[in-house]
Amino acid sequence: MVMGLNTGLWVSAQVRICDRAFIPATVVRHGDPDAGTVLLKLNRFEQGVTVYTQASSLNDEPAWSRGTGPTPVSEAEADAYIERQVNTTPTSGSSRSRTAGGQYKMDGKIV
């Protein structure tokens, strides 16, 4: 997360940003509100689903990696990936965004 922001506050802010942009977003599972890992599932309908996981860049700036791989997957595959991550990292939480035109912008670079 961004230095100084806990996970719960960051997730709440992202849901609010989506709400203001008329992008449906929900928190599906709550993890540790102070230092939990965030899994972000973007459903772009016909274009497929991508699950992003938190990462860090070399200069400790926010970054994301494609947990489900370089190409979008089916929703079932994305849900299975999230379930595996939550089972191995119990502090994980996940949020979901459904966006038709790729409108949601990640707050860090994708590595």
PDB file as gemmi writes it, atoms N, CA and C in Angstrom:
CRYST1    1.000    1.000    1.000  90.00  90.00  90.00 P 1                      
ATOM      1  N   MET A   1       0.826  -1.189   0.000  1.00  0.00           N  
ATOM      2  CA  MET A   1       0.000   0.000   0.000  1.00  0.00           C  
ATOM      3  C   MET A   1       0.866   1.246   0.000  1.00  0.00           C  
ATOM      4  N   VAL A   2       0.247   2.327  -0.291  1.00  0.00           N  
ATOM      5  CA  VAL A   2       0.950   3.602  -0.287  1.00  0.00           C  
ATOM      6  C   VAL A   2       1.426   3.866   1.135  1.00  0.00           C  
ATOM      7  N   MET A   3       2.662   4.332   1.264  1.00  0.00           N  
ATOM      8  CA  MET A   3       3.234   4.577   2.579  1.00  0.00           C  
ATOM      9  C   MET A   3       2.290   5.454   3.402  1.00  0.00           C  
ATOM     10  N   GLY A   4       1.969   5.018   4.602  1.00  0.00           N  
ATOM     11  CA  GLY A   4       1.113   5.791   5.492  1.00  0.00           C  
ATOM     12  C   GLY A   4      -0.353   5.402   5.435  1.00  0.00           C  
ATOM     13  N   LEU A   5      -0.776   4.641   4.438  1.00  0.00           N  
ATOM     14  CA  LEU A   5      -2.165   4.205   4.351  1.00  0.00           C  
ATOM     15  C   LEU A   5      -2.262   2.744   4.740  1.00  0.00           C  
ATOM     16  N   ASN A   6      -3.202   2.430   5.628  1.00  0.00           N  
ATOM     17  CA  ASN A   6      -3.396   1.017   5.912  1.00  0.00           C  
ATOM     18  C   ASN A   6      -4.291   0.416   4.833  1.00  0.00           C  
ATOM     19  N   THR A   7      -4.356  -0.887   4.796  1.00  0.00           N  
ATOM     20  CA  THR A   7      -5.079  -1.592   3.737  1.00  0.00           C  
ATOM     21  C   THR A   7      -6.556  -1.230   3.719  1.00  0.00           C  
ATOM     22  N   GLY A   8      -7.183  -1.203   4.887  1.00  0.00           N  
ATOM     23  CA  GLY A   8      -8.615  -0.902   4.951  1.00  0.00           C  
ATOM     24  C   GLY A   8      -8.954   0.467   4.384  1.00  0.00           C  
ATOM     25  N   LEU A   9      -8.142   1.460   4.701  1.00  0.00           N  
ATOM     26  CA  LEU A   9      -8.372   2.809   4.192  1.00  0.00           C  
ATOM     27  C   LEU A   9      -8.160   2.870   2.682  1.00  0.00           C  
ATOM     28  N   TRP A  10      -7.114   2.208   2.199  1.00  0.00           N  
ATOM     29  CA  TRP A  10      -6.850   2.200   0.763  1.00  0.00           C  
ATOM     30  C   TRP A  10      -7.999   1.551   0.006  1.00  0.00           C  
ATOM     31  N   VAL A  11      -8.474   0.399   0.496  1.00  0.00           N  
ATOM     32  CA  VAL A  11      -9.584  -0.291  -0.178  1.00  0.00           C  
ATOM     33  C   VAL A  11     -10.829   0.585  -0.174  1.00  0.00           C  
ATOM     34  N   SER A  12     -11.150   1.212   0.945  1.00  0.00           N  
ATOM     35  CA  SER A  12     -12.315   2.100   1.013  1.00  0.00           C  
ATOM     36  C   SER A  12     -12.196   3.246   0.016  1.00  0.00           C  
ATOM     37  N   ALA A  13     -11.001   3.795  -0.107  1.00  0.00           N  
ATOM     38  CA  ALA A  13     -10.780   4.891  -1.054  1.00  0.00           C  
ATOM     39  C   ALA A  13     -10.970   4.419  -2.496  1.00  0.00           C  
ATOM     40  N   GLN A  14     -10.477   3.224  -2.809  1.00  0.00           N  
ATOM     41  CA  GLN A  14     -10.625   2.708  -4.176  1.00  0.00           C  
ATOM     42  C   GLN A  14     -12.082   2.436  -4.515  1.00  0.00           C  
ATOM     43  N   VAL A  15     -12.840   1.906  -3.563  1.00  0.00           N  
ATOM     44  CA  VAL A  15     -14.271   1.677  -3.791  1.00  0.00           C  
ATOM     45  C   VAL A  15     -14.973   3.015  -4.024  1.00  0.00           C  
ATOM     46  N   ARG A  16     -14.602   4.016  -3.270  1.00  0.00           N  
ATOM     47  CA  ARG A  16     -15.198   5.355  -3.437  1.00  0.00           C  
ATOM     48  C   ARG A  16     -14.833   5.955  -4.797  1.00  0.00           C  
ATOM     49  N   ILE A  17     -13.585   5.814  -5.219  1.00  0.00           N  
ATOM     50  CA  ILE A  17     -13.167   6.310  -6.539  1.00  0.00           C  
ATOM     51  C   ILE A  17     -13.997   5.636  -7.632  1.00  0.00           C  
ATOM     52  N   CYS A  18     -14.170   4.328  -7.520  1.00  0.00           N  
ATOM     53  CA  CYS A  18     -14.984   3.600  -8.505  1.00  0.00           C  
ATOM     54  C   CYS A  18     -16.429   4.087  -8.477  1.00  0.00           C  
ATOM     55  N   ASP A  19     -16.964   4.289  -7.287  1.00  0.00           N  
ATOM     56  CA  ASP A  19     -18.345   4.759  -7.153  1.00  0.00           C  
ATOM     57  C   ASP A  19     -18.537   6.105  -7.857  1.00  0.00           C  
ATOM     58  N   ARG A  20     -17.606   7.006  -7.653  1.00  0.00           N  
ATOM     59  CA  ARG A  20     -17.705   8.337  -8.274  1.00  0.00           C  
ATOM     60  C   ARG A  20     -17.585   8.271  -9.796  1.00  0.00           C  
ATOM     61  N   ALA A  21     -16.922   7.220 -10.305  1.00  0.00           N  
ATOM     62  CA  ALA A  21     -16.761   7.053 -11.752  1.00  0.00           C  
ATOM     63  C   ALA A  21     -17.825   6.104 -12.334  1.00  0.00           C  
ATOM     64  N   PHE A  22     -18.813   5.732 -11.499  1.00  0.00           N  
ATOM     65  CA  PHE A  22     -19.895   4.830 -11.924  1.00  0.00           C  
ATOM     66  C   PHE A  22     -19.373   3.470 -12.362  1.00  0.00           C  
ATOM     67  N   ILE A  23     -18.339   2.988 -11.676  1.00  0.00           N  
ATOM     68  CA  ILE A  23     -17.783   1.659 -11.915  1.00  0.00           C  
ATOM     69  C   ILE A  23     -18.180   0.793 -10.728  1.00  0.00           C  
ATOM     70  N   PRO A  24     -18.973  -0.247 -10.947  1.00  0.00           N  
ATOM     71  CA  PRO A  24     -19.354  -1.104  -9.824  1.00  0.00           C  
ATOM     72  C   PRO A  24     -18.133  -1.758  -9.188  1.00  0.00           C  
ATOM     73  N   ALA A  25     -18.007  -1.637  -7.875  1.00  0.00           N  
ATOM     74  CA  ALA A  25     -16.895  -2.240  -7.145  1.00  0.00           C  
ATOM     75  C   ALA A  25     -17.414  -2.749  -5.812  1.00  0.00           C  
ATOM     76  N   THR A  26     -16.980  -3.911  -5.412  1.00  0.00           N  
ATOM     77  CA  THR A  26     -17.388  -4.480  -4.132  1.00  0.00           C  
ATOM     78  C   THR A  26     -16.191  -5.104  -3.438  1.00  0.00           C  
ATOM     79  N   VAL A  27     -16.258  -5.131  -2.120  1.00  0.00           N  
ATOM     80  CA  VAL A  27     -15.269  -5.855  -1.333  1.00  0.00           C  
ATOM     81  C   VAL A  27     -15.880  -7.219  -1.066  1.00  0.00           C  
ATOM     82  N   VAL A  28     -15.228  -8.239  -1.550  1.00  0.00           N  
ATOM     83  CA  VAL A  28     -15.761  -9.590  -1.465  1.00  0.00           C  
ATOM     84  C   VAL A  28     -15.334 -10.283  -0.180  1.00  0.00           C  
ATOM     85  N   ARG A  29     -14.120 -10.032   0.244  1.00  0.00           N  
ATOM     86  CA  ARG A  29     -13.581 -10.704   1.416  1.00  0.00           C  
ATOM     87  C   ARG A  29     -12.687  -9.721   2.153  1.00  0.00           C  
ATOM     88  N   HIS A  30     -12.837  -9.662   3.461  1.00  0.00           N  
ATOM     89  CA  HIS A  30     -12.015  -8.764   4.272  1.00  0.00           C  
ATOM     90  C   HIS A  30     -10.867  -9.536   4.895  1.00  0.00           C  
ATOM     91  N   GLY A  31      -9.683  -8.993   4.770  1.00  0.00           N  
ATOM     92  CA  GLY A  31      -8.506  -9.549   5.431  1.00  0.00           C  
ATOM     93  C   GLY A  31      -8.116  -8.619   6.568  1.00  0.00           C  
ATOM     94  N   ASP A  32      -6.849  -8.574   6.885  1.00  0.00           N  
ATOM     95  CA  ASP A  32      -6.340  -7.704   7.940  1.00  0.00           C  
ATOM     96  C   ASP A  32      -6.471  -6.254   7.484  1.00  0.00           C  
ATOM     97  N   PRO A  33      -7.223  -5.411   8.224  1.00  0.00           N  
ATOM     98  CA  PRO A  33      -7.428  -4.028   7.779  1.00  0.00           C  
ATOM     99  C   PRO A  33      -6.191  -3.152   7.880  1.00  0.00           C  
ATOM    100  N   ASP A  34      -5.205  -3.590   8.635  1.00  0.00           N  
ATOM    101  CA  ASP A  34      -4.005  -2.769   8.796  1.00  0.00           C  
ATOM    102  C   ASP A  34      -2.894  -3.126   7.817  1.00  0.00           C  
ATOM    103  N   ALA A  35      -2.703  -4.409   7.546  1.00  0.00           N  
ATOM    104  CA  ALA A  35      -1.572  -4.797   6.707  1.00  0.00           C  
ATOM    105  C   ALA A  35      -1.885  -6.000   5.834  1.00  0.00           C  
ATOM    106  N   GLY A  36      -3.141  -6.213   5.514  1.00  0.00           N  
ATOM    107  CA  GLY A  36      -3.515  -7.355   4.682  1.00  0.00           C  
ATOM    108  C   GLY A  36      -3.095  -7.171   3.230  1.00  0.00           C  
ATOM    109  N   THR A  37      -3.014  -8.280   2.545  1.00  0.00           N  
ATOM    110  CA  THR A  37      -2.701  -8.273   1.122  1.00  0.00           C  
ATOM    111  C   THR A  37      -3.986  -8.037   0.342  1.00  0.00           C  
ATOM    112  N   VAL A  38      -3.907  -7.271  -0.723  1.00  0.00           N  
ATOM    113  CA  VAL A  38      -5.074  -6.994  -1.554  1.00  0.00           C  
ATOM    114  C   VAL A  38      -4.979  -7.786  -2.847  1.00  0.00           C  
ATOM    115  N   LEU A  39      -6.061  -8.445  -3.188  1.00  0.00           N  
ATOM    116  CA  LEU A  39      -6.219  -9.092  -4.486  1.00  0.00           C  
ATOM    117  C   LEU A  39      -7.311  -8.318  -5.202  1.00  0.00           C  
ATOM    118  N   LEU A  40      -7.023  -7.843  -6.373  1.00  0.00           N  
ATOM    119  CA  LEU A  40      -7.973  -7.024  -7.123  1.00  0.00           C  
ATOM    120  C   LEU A  40      -8.402  -7.782  -8.370  1.00  0.00           C  
ATOM    121  N   LYS A  41      -9.681  -8.073  -8.454  1.00  0.00           N  
ATOM    122  CA  LYS A  41     -10.225  -8.830  -9.589  1.00  0.00           C  
ATOM    123  C   LYS A  41     -10.957  -7.863 -10.504  1.00  0.00           C  
ATOM    124  N   LEU A  42     -10.447  -7.716 -11.720  1.00  0.00           N  
ATOM    125  CA  LEU A  42     -11.097  -6.852 -12.705  1.00  0.00           C  
ATOM    126  C   LEU A  42     -11.789  -7.718 -13.748  1.00  0.00           C  
ATOM    127  N   ASN A  43     -13.087  -7.580 -13.827  1.00  0.00           N  
ATOM    128  CA  ASN A  43     -13.878  -8.335 -14.795  1.00  0.00           C  
ATOM    129  C   ASN A  43     -14.223  -7.396 -15.938  1.00  0.00           C  
ATOM    130  N   ARG A  44     -13.681  -7.684 -17.091  1.00  0.00           N  
ATOM    131  CA  ARG A  44     -13.949  -6.855 -18.265  1.00  0.00           C  
ATOM    132  C   ARG A  44     -14.833  -7.615 -19.251  1.00  0.00           C  
ATOM    133  N   PHE A  45     -15.733  -8.429 -18.689  1.00  0.00           N  
ATOM    134  CA  PHE A  45     -16.757  -9.160 -19.429  1.00  0.00           C  
ATOM    135  C   PHE A  45     -16.169  -9.985 -20.570  1.00  0.00           C  
ATOM    136  N   GLU A  46     -16.496  -9.676 -21.817  1.00  0.00           N  
ATOM    137  CA  GLU A  46     -16.035 -10.481 -22.952  1.00  0.00           C  
ATOM    138  C   GLU A  46     -14.514 -10.526 -23.056  1.00  0.00           C  
ATOM    139  N   GLN A  47     -13.840  -9.519 -22.540  1.00  0.00           N  
ATOM    140  CA  GLN A  47     -12.377  -9.477 -22.609  1.00  0.00           C  
ATOM    141  C   GLN A  47     -11.729 -10.356 -21.545  1.00  0.00           C  
ATOM    142  N   GLY A  48     -12.509 -10.861 -20.603  1.00  0.00           N  
ATOM    143  CA  GLY A  48     -11.994 -11.762 -19.580  1.00  0.00           C  
ATOM    144  C   GLY A  48     -11.732 -11.086 -18.250  1.00  0.00           C  
ATOM    145  N   VAL A  49     -11.170 -11.856 -17.338  1.00  0.00           N  
ATOM    146  CA  VAL A  49     -10.944 -11.435 -15.958  1.00  0.00           C  
ATOM    147  C   VAL A  49      -9.452 -11.499 -15.653  1.00  0.00           C  
ATOM    148  N   THR A  50      -8.957 -10.509 -14.926  1.00  0.00           N  
ATOM    149  CA  THR A  50      -7.573 -10.508 -14.467  1.00  0.00           C  
ATOM    150  C   THR A  50      -7.567 -10.264 -12.968  1.00  0.00           C  
ATOM    151  N   VAL A  51      -6.788 -11.038 -12.236  1.00  0.00           N  
ATOM    152  CA  VAL A  51      -6.604 -10.806 -10.805  1.00  0.00           C  
ATOM    153  C   VAL A  51      -5.209 -10.227 -10.619  1.00  0.00           C  
ATOM    154  N   TYR A  52      -5.152  -9.074  -9.973  1.00  0.00           N  
ATOM    155  CA  TYR A  52      -3.887  -8.405  -9.688  1.00  0.00           C  
ATOM    156  C   TYR A  52      -3.541  -8.610  -8.220  1.00  0.00           C  
ATOM    157  N   THR A  53      -2.267  -8.798  -7.941  1.00  0.00           N  
ATOM    158  CA  THR A  53      -1.788  -8.918  -6.572  1.00  0.00           C  
ATOM    159  C   THR A  53      -0.801  -7.796  -6.300  1.00  0.00           C  
ATOM    160  N   GLN A  54      -0.733  -7.400  -5.046  1.00  0.00           N  
ATOM    161  CA  GLN A  54       0.193  -6.339  -4.666  1.00  0.00           C  
ATOM    162  C   GLN A  54       1.633  -6.761  -4.890  1.00  0.00           C  
ATOM    163  N   ALA A  55       2.429  -5.813  -5.294  1.00  0.00           N  
ATOM    164  CA  ALA A  55       3.864  -6.023  -5.458  1.00  0.00           C  
ATOM    165  C   ALA A  55       4.543  -4.709  -5.078  1.00  0.00           C  
ATOM    166  N   SER A  56       5.828  -4.686  -5.087  1.00  0.00           N  
ATOM    167  CA  SER A  56       6.576  -3.449  -4.847  1.00  0.00           C  
ATOM    168  C   SER A  56       7.562  -3.251  -5.972  1.00  0.00           C  
ATOM    169  N   SER A  57       7.733  -2.009  -6.366  1.00  0.00           N  
ATOM    170  CA  SER A  57       8.742  -1.706  -7.367  1.00  0.00           C  
ATOM    171  C   SER A  57      10.091  -1.555  -6.661  1.00  0.00           C  
ATOM    172  N   LEU A  58      11.132  -1.388  -7.436  1.00  0.00           N  
ATOM    173  CA  LEU A  58      12.470  -1.264  -6.849  1.00  0.00           C  
ATOM    174  C   LEU A  58      12.591  -0.074  -5.916  1.00  0.00           C  
ATOM    175  N   ASN A  59      11.873   1.005  -6.202  1.00  0.00           N  
ATOM    176  CA  ASN A  59      11.950   2.186  -5.338  1.00  0.00           C  
ATOM    177  C   ASN A  59      10.817   2.214  -4.322  1.00  0.00           C  
ATOM    178  N   ASP A  60      10.237   1.044  -4.025  1.00  0.00           N  
ATOM    179  CA  ASP A  60       9.215   0.855  -2.998  1.00  0.00           C  
ATOM    180  C   ASP A  60       7.926   1.623  -3.282  1.00  0.00           C  
ATOM    181  N   GLU A  61       7.635   1.855  -4.551  1.00  0.00           N  
ATOM    182  CA  GLU A  61       6.379   2.481  -4.938  1.00  0.00           C  
ATOM    183  C   GLU A  61       5.350   1.389  -5.179  1.00  0.00           C  
ATOM    184  N   PRO A  62       4.065   1.731  -5.118  1.00  0.00           N  
ATOM    185  CA  PRO A  62       3.047   0.707  -5.348  1.00  0.00           C  
ATOM    186  C   PRO A  62       3.167   0.117  -6.749  1.00  0.00           C  
ATOM    187  N   ALA A  63       2.955  -1.190  -6.819  1.00  0.00           N  
ATOM    188  CA  ALA A  63       2.981  -1.890  -8.095  1.00  0.00           C  
ATOM    189  C   ALA A  63       2.046  -3.085  -7.980  1.00  0.00           C  
ATOM    190  N   TRP A  64       1.685  -3.632  -9.106  1.00  0.00           N  
ATOM    191  CA  TRP A  64       0.771  -4.774  -9.171  1.00  0.00           C  
ATOM    192  C   TRP A  64       1.321  -5.799 -10.141  1.00  0.00           C  
ATOM    193  N   SER A  65       1.088  -7.061  -9.843  1.00  0.00           N  
ATOM    194  CA  SER A  65       1.441  -8.107 -10.794  1.00  0.00           C  
ATOM    195  C   SER A  65       0.173  -8.866 -11.166  1.00  0.00           C  
ATOM    196  N   ARG A  66       0.161  -9.404 -12.365  1.00  0.00           N  
ATOM    197  CA  ARG A  66      -0.988 -10.168 -12.837  1.00  0.00           C  
ATOM    198  C   ARG A  66      -0.896 -11.576 -12.246  1.00  0.00           C  
ATOM    199  N   GLY A  67      -1.656 -11.807 -11.199  1.00  0.00           N  
ATOM    200  CA  GLY A  67      -1.618 -13.095 -10.529  1.00  0.00           C  
ATOM    201  C   GLY A  67      -2.115 -14.231 -11.400  1.00  0.00           C  
ATOM    202  N   THR A  68      -3.033 -13.928 -12.289  1.00  0.00           N  
ATOM    203  CA  THR A  68      -3.604 -14.958 -13.150  1.00  0.00           C  
ATOM    204  C   THR A  68      -2.871 -15.089 -14.477  1.00  0.00           C  
ATOM    205  N   GLY A  69      -1.749 -14.415 -14.628  1.00  0.00           N  
ATOM    206  CA  GLY A  69      -0.950 -14.540 -15.842  1.00  0.00           C  
ATOM    207  C   GLY A  69      -1.114 -13.369 -16.778  1.00  0.00           C  
ATOM    208  N   PRO A  70      -0.402 -13.406 -17.892  1.00  0.00           N  
ATOM    209  CA  PRO A  70      -0.353 -12.256 -18.801  1.00  0.00           C  
ATOM    210  C   PRO A  70      -1.641 -12.009 -19.591  1.00  0.00           C  
ATOM    211  N   THR A  71      -2.475 -13.032 -19.724  1.00  0.00           N  
ATOM    212  CA  THR A  71      -3.721 -12.851 -20.485  1.00  0.00           C  
ATOM    213  C   THR A  71      -4.920 -13.074 -19.572  1.00  0.00           C  
ATOM    214  N   PRO A  72      -6.032 -12.399 -19.862  1.00  0.00           N  
ATOM    215  CA  PRO A  72      -7.237 -12.585 -19.049  1.00  0.00           C  
ATOM    216  C   PRO A  72      -7.708 -14.038 -19.068  1.00  0.00           C  
ATOM    217  N   VAL A  73      -8.383 -14.431 -17.982  1.00  0.00           N  
ATOM    218  CA  VAL A  73      -8.873 -15.798 -17.816  1.00  0.00           C  
ATOM    219  C   VAL A  73     -10.382 -15.759 -17.594  1.00  0.00           C  
ATOM    220  N   SER A  74     -10.987 -16.930 -17.477  1.00  0.00           N  
ATOM    221  CA  SER A  74     -12.422 -16.997 -17.181  1.00  0.00           C  
ATOM    222  C   SER A  74     -12.658 -16.603 -15.724  1.00  0.00           C  
ATOM    223  N   GLU A  75     -13.888 -16.274 -15.411  1.00  0.00           N  
ATOM    224  CA  GLU A  75     -14.208 -15.895 -14.036  1.00  0.00           C  
ATOM    225  C   GLU A  75     -13.972 -17.065 -13.079  1.00  0.00           C  
ATOM    226  N   ALA A  76     -14.273 -18.283 -13.507  1.00  0.00           N  
ATOM    227  CA  ALA A  76     -14.052 -19.458 -12.663  1.00  0.00           C  
ATOM    228  C   ALA A  76     -12.567 -19.628 -12.331  1.00  0.00           C  
ATOM    229  N   GLU A  77     -11.696 -19.433 -13.330  1.00  0.00           N  
ATOM    230  CA  GLU A  77     -10.257 -19.533 -13.091  1.00  0.00           C  
ATOM    231  C   GLU A  77      -9.782 -18.440 -12.137  1.00  0.00           C  
ATOM    232  N   ALA A  78     -10.308 -17.240 -12.299  1.00  0.00           N  
ATOM    233  CA  ALA A  78      -9.934 -16.130 -11.421  1.00  0.00           C  
ATOM    234  C   ALA A  78     -10.377 -16.410  -9.982  1.00  0.00           C  
ATOM    235  N   ASP A  79     -11.598 -16.910  -9.820  1.00  0.00           N  
ATOM    236  CA  ASP A  79     -12.099 -17.220  -8.481  1.00  0.00           C  
ATOM    237  C   ASP A  79     -11.278 -18.325  -7.826  1.00  0.00           C  
ATOM    238  N   ALA A  80     -10.869 -19.322  -8.606  1.00  0.00           N  
ATOM    239  CA  ALA A  80     -10.038 -20.411  -8.078  1.00  0.00           C  
ATOM    240  C   ALA A  80      -8.684 -19.871  -7.620  1.00  0.00           C  
ATOM    241  N   TYR A  81      -8.100 -18.949  -8.399  1.00  0.00           N  
ATOM    242  CA  TYR A  81      -6.821 -18.339  -8.012  1.00  0.00           C  
ATOM    243  C   TYR A  81      -6.978 -17.587  -6.686  1.00  0.00           C  
ATOM    244  N   ILE A  82      -8.038 -16.799  -6.568  1.00  0.00           N  
ATOM    245  CA  ILE A  82      -8.273 -16.035  -5.333  1.00  0.00           C  
ATOM    246  C   ILE A  82      -8.427 -16.987  -4.155  1.00  0.00           C  
ATOM    247  N   GLU A  83      -9.187 -18.040  -4.331  1.00  0.00           N  
ATOM    248  CA  GLU A  83      -9.392 -19.008  -3.249  1.00  0.00           C  
ATOM    249  C   GLU A  83      -8.075 -19.632  -2.798  1.00  0.00           C  
ATOM    250  N   ARG A  84      -7.216 -19.986  -3.745  1.00  0.00           N  
ATOM    251  CA  ARG A  84      -5.906 -20.550  -3.390  1.00  0.00           C  
ATOM    252  C   ARG A  84      -5.076 -19.540  -2.603  1.00  0.00           C  
ATOM    253  N   GLN A  85      -5.094 -18.281  -3.021  1.00  0.00           N  
ATOM    254  CA  GLN A  85      -4.310 -17.251  -2.334  1.00  0.00           C  
ATOM    255  C   GLN A  85      -4.821 -17.017  -0.920  1.00  0.00           C  
ATOM    256  N   VAL A  86      -6.129 -16.968  -0.771  1.00  0.00           N  
ATOM    257  CA  VAL A  86      -6.713 -16.731   0.549  1.00  0.00           C  
ATOM    258  C   VAL A  86      -6.422 -17.906   1.480  1.00  0.00           C  
ATOM    259  N   ASN A  87      -6.419 -19.120   0.945  1.00  0.00           N  
ATOM    260  CA  ASN A  87      -6.131 -20.287   1.774  1.00  0.00           C  
ATOM    261  C   ASN A  87      -4.683 -20.326   2.232  1.00  0.00           C  
ATOM    262  N   THR A  88      -3.765 -19.755   1.461  1.00  0.00           N  
ATOM    263  CA  THR A  88      -2.353 -19.763   1.846  1.00  0.00           C  
ATOM    264  C   THR A  88      -1.945 -18.503   2.599  1.00  0.00           C  
ATOM    265  N   THR A  89      -2.707 -17.417   2.435  1.00  0.00           N  
ATOM    266  CA  THR A  89      -2.426 -16.150   3.118  1.00  0.00           C  
ATOM    267  C   THR A  89      -3.705 -15.662   3.779  1.00  0.00           C  
ATOM    268  N   PRO A  90      -3.978 -16.077   5.027  1.00  0.00           N  
ATOM    269  CA  PRO A  90      -5.259 -15.754   5.645  1.00  0.00           C  
ATOM    270  C   PRO A  90      -5.509 -14.263   5.880  1.00  0.00           C  
ATOM    271  N   THR A  91      -4.487 -13.418   5.777  1.00  0.00           N  
ATOM    272  CA  THR A  91      -4.708 -11.986   5.962  1.00  0.00           C  
ATOM    273  C   THR A  91      -5.152 -11.307   4.672  1.00  0.00           C  
ATOM    274  N   SER A  92      -5.301 -12.089   3.594  1.00  0.00           N  
ATOM    275  CA  SER A  92      -5.692 -11.527   2.303  1.00  0.00           C  
ATOM    276  C   SER A  92      -7.153 -11.117   2.300  1.00  0.00           C  
ATOM    277  N   GLY A  93      -7.423 -10.105   1.515  1.00  0.00           N  
ATOM    278  CA  GLY A  93      -8.789  -9.705   1.229  1.00  0.00           C  
ATOM    279  C   GLY A  93      -8.892  -9.505  -0.264  1.00  0.00           C  
ATOM    280  N   SER A  94     -10.084  -9.403  -0.767  1.00  0.00           N  
ATOM    281  CA  SER A  94     -10.199  -9.183  -2.204  1.00  0.00           C  
ATOM    282  C   SER A  94     -11.311  -8.201  -2.488  1.00  0.00           C  
ATOM    283  N   SER A  95     -11.143  -7.467  -3.554  1.00  0.00           N  
ATOM    284  CA  SER A  95     -12.204  -6.592  -4.026  1.00  0.00           C  
ATOM    285  C   SER A  95     -12.417  -6.900  -5.491  1.00  0.00           C  
ATOM    286  N   ARG A  96     -13.582  -6.542  -5.962  1.00  0.00           N  
ATOM    287  CA  ARG A  96     -13.947  -6.901  -7.330  1.00  0.00           C  
ATOM    288  C   ARG A  96     -14.471  -5.649  -8.015  1.00  0.00           C  
ATOM    289  N   SER A  97     -14.105  -5.488  -9.253  1.00  0.00           N  
ATOM    290  CA  SER A  97     -14.602  -4.380 -10.062  1.00  0.00           C  
ATOM    291  C   SER A  97     -15.048  -4.931 -11.402  1.00  0.00           C  
ATOM    292  N   ARG A  98     -16.200  -4.495 -11.847  1.00  0.00           N  
ATOM    293  CA  ARG A  98     -16.703  -4.898 -13.158  1.00  0.00           C  
ATOM    294  C   ARG A  98     -16.689  -3.650 -14.028  1.00  0.00           C  
ATOM    295  N   THR A  99     -15.923  -3.680 -15.081  1.00  0.00           N  
ATOM    296  CA  THR A  99     -15.786  -2.499 -15.914  1.00  0.00           C  
ATOM    297  C   THR A  99     -15.776  -2.894 -17.383  1.00  0.00           C  
ATOM    298  N   ALA A 100     -16.644  -2.276 -18.143  1.00  0.00           N  
ATOM    299  CA  ALA A 100     -16.809  -2.649 -19.545  1.00  0.00           C  
ATOM    300  C   ALA A 100     -15.665  -2.148 -20.417  1.00  0.00           C  
ATOM    301  N   GLY A 101     -15.226  -0.926 -20.231  1.00  0.00           N  
ATOM    302  CA  GLY A 101     -14.264  -0.350 -21.146  1.00  0.00           C  
ATOM    303  C   GLY A 101     -12.870  -0.213 -20.602  1.00  0.00           C  
ATOM    304  N   GLY A 102     -12.539  -0.945 -19.570  1.00  0.00           N  
ATOM    305  CA  GLY A 102     -11.200  -0.819 -18.999  1.00  0.00           C  
ATOM    306  C   GLY A 102     -11.015   0.511 -18.302  1.00  0.00           C  
ATOM    307  N   GLN A 103     -12.066   1.050 -17.696  1.00  0.00           N  
ATOM    308  CA  GLN A 103     -12.016   2.388 -17.120  1.00  0.00           C  
ATOM    309  C   GLN A 103     -11.215   2.478 -15.826  1.00  0.00           C  
ATOM    310  N   TYR A 104     -11.184   1.413 -15.035  1.00  0.00           N  
ATOM    311  CA  TYR A 104     -10.491   1.475 -13.747  1.00  0.00           C  
ATOM    312  C   TYR A 104      -8.987   1.587 -13.973  1.00  0.00           C  
ATOM    313  N   LYS A 105      -8.377   2.530 -13.301  1.00  0.00           N  
ATOM    314  CA  LYS A 105      -6.927   2.746 -13.432  1.00  0.00           C  
ATOM    315  C   LYS A 105      -6.233   2.275 -12.159  1.00  0.00           C  
ATOM    316  N   MET A 106      -5.245   1.431 -12.332  1.00  0.00           N  
ATOM    317  CA  MET A 106      -4.462   0.941 -11.199  1.00  0.00           C  
ATOM    318  C   MET A 106      -3.657   2.096 -10.625  1.00  0.00           C  
ATOM    319  N   ASP A 107      -3.405   2.062  -9.319  1.00  0.00           N  
ATOM    320  CA  ASP A 107      -2.683   3.158  -8.662  1.00  0.00           C  
ATOM    321  C   ASP A 107      -1.174   2.969  -8.661  1.00  0.00           C  
ATOM    322  N   GLY A 108      -0.704   1.999  -9.361  1.00  0.00           N  
ATOM    323  CA  GLY A 108       0.739   1.765  -9.462  1.00  0.00           C  
ATOM    324  C   GLY A 108       1.025   1.088 -10.791  1.00  0.00           C  
ATOM    325  N   LYS A 109       2.288   0.913 -11.086  1.00  0.00           N  
ATOM    326  CA  LYS A 109       2.607   0.281 -12.362  1.00  0.00           C  
ATOM    327  C   LYS A 109       2.394  -1.224 -12.272  1.00  0.00           C  
ATOM    328  N   ILE A 110       2.166  -1.815 -13.426  1.00  0.00           N  
ATOM    329  CA  ILE A 110       1.972  -3.260 -13.503  1.00  0.00           C  
ATOM    330  C   ILE A 110       3.306  -3.871 -13.893  1.00  0.00           C  
ATOM    331  N   VAL A 111       3.792  -4.755 -13.021  1.00  0.00           N  
ATOM    332  CA  VAL A 111       5.113  -5.362 -13.239  1.00  0.00           C  
ATOM    333  C   VAL A 111       4.981  -6.810 -13.655  1.00  0.00           C  
TER     334      VAL A 111                                                      
END                                                                             
